Amino acid sequence: MRLLSILLLLPASVLAQGPDVRWDSWALSSMLVIGLILVLGWLLRRLRGASLLGGSRQLNIVASLALGQRERLLVVQVGEEQWLLGVTAQQISGLGRLEQPLAPEQATSLLSKQRARRTERGGHESS
């Protein structure tokens, strides 16, 4: 209560004055902070796949086959091994390790044959 009574006794002109602000210093500081945020955002976007952020260059998709609108089979290269994965909208299932790894050319030709068979079956079923 004492503080309130002291504040009421002070003239309004004293209460209205705030600290002196150097607007040029404030503007420069604000621009530096905004610039730093923009530069860090740009760096984060550029380094997204880098090993600095936990990315790995030893994981590659060798082949992909769409089975439906949201289902697909993937052959994934992990180090020296290749794995067959089933991917749906809800989950990813490991279907097994390939005993003989596919070369990228083999994978492309194998998957194009599979697509042709699927298209062929779809054409006969609709007739």
C-alpha positions, -999 to 999 in steps of 0.1 A, spaced: 0 0 0 29 23 7 42 20 -28 8 28 -43 4 59 -21 39 71 -32 30 65 -69 -2 85 -65 17 115 -50 41 116 -80 32 140 -108 18 124 -139 46 138 -161 72 117 -141 51 85 -144 46 90 -182 83 92 -189 99 58 -197 135 50 -202 152 66 -231 154 43 -261 179 46 -288 158 36 -318 188 33 -342 204 8 -318 171 -10 -313 165 -13 -351 200 -25 -358 198 -52 -331 164 -63 -343 177 -66 -379 207 -86 -367 185 -111 -348 161 -115 -377 190 -119 -401 206 -146 -378 172 -165 -377 170 -164 -415 206 -176 -420 202 -204 -395 170 -215 -412 187 -215 -446 216 -236 -431 193 -261 -415 175 -266 -449 208 -270 -467 222 -295 -442 190 -315 -437 204 -346 -455 239 -342 -441 255 -364 -415 256 -334 -391 219 -338 -385 219 -376 -384 214 -383 -421 230 -414 -436 242 -419 -471 242 -457 -466 205 -461 -469 191 -460 -505 160 -472 -522 170 -495 -550 136 -503 -564 99 -495 -557 68 -512 -569 33 -497 -563 8 -524 -553 -21 -500 -547 -28 -464 -541 -10 -464 -508 8 -497 -507 42 -505 -522 71 -528 -521 106 -513 -516 140 -528 -521 163 -508 -497 201 -509 -497 215 -508 -462 252 -509 -463 261 -540 -482 227 -557 -477 194 -553 -495 160 -556 -477 125 -560 -490 100 -538 -472 62 -536 -474 50 -500 -470 14 -490 -463 -2 -458 -450 -2 -472 -415 31 -492 -412 63 -504 -426 70 -542 -425 103 -559 -430 96 -588 -454 131 -602 -455 167 -598 -466 176 -605 -502 201 -634 -505 213 -621 -539 213 -582 -540 197 -567 -571 217 -543 -593 198 -511 -600 193 -522 -637 180 -556 -626 156 -540 -602 142 -516 -629 137 -545 -654 121 -567 -628 97 -540 -616 87 -531 -652 79 -568 -658 58 -569 -626 39 -537 -637 32 -552 -671 18 -584 -655 -4 -564 -632 -17 -542 -660 -23 -573 -681 -43 -590 -652 -63 -558 -646 -72 -556 -683 -85 -592 -684 -105 -588 -652 -124 -557 -664 -135 -574 -697 
